[in-house]
Amino acid sequence: MIFNGRYERAKKWQLEQKAKNDAKYDPGYEITPEDIMEKGDMAAMMISGFLTIFPIAVIVLLIMVFIGMAFMHIL
């Protein structure tokens, strides 16, 4: 390999960084979604969930209303 020395040096550095990061954290520490998410992620997820579920819920409710109106002979 042409870049064997650089590859080995990068691999060694990466293992050192991993060991350093592993030493920082408590072994009993459990990662929560709040640790991974950024500042605006929760709002974006709420908005996208609303835009996904709300139209479907409205359609289902309208179908239920029209079925009820049909049974009452209002249509």
Sequence and secondary structure as in RCSB ss.txt:
>XXXX:A:sequence
MIFNGRYERAKKWQLEQKAKNDAKYDPGYEITPEDIMEKGDMAAMMISGFLTIFPIAVIVLLIMVFIGMAFMHIL
>XXXX:A:secstr
 TTHHHHHHHHHHHHHHHHHHHHHS TT    HHHH  TTHHHHHHHHHHHHHHHHHHHHHHHHHHHHHHHTT  
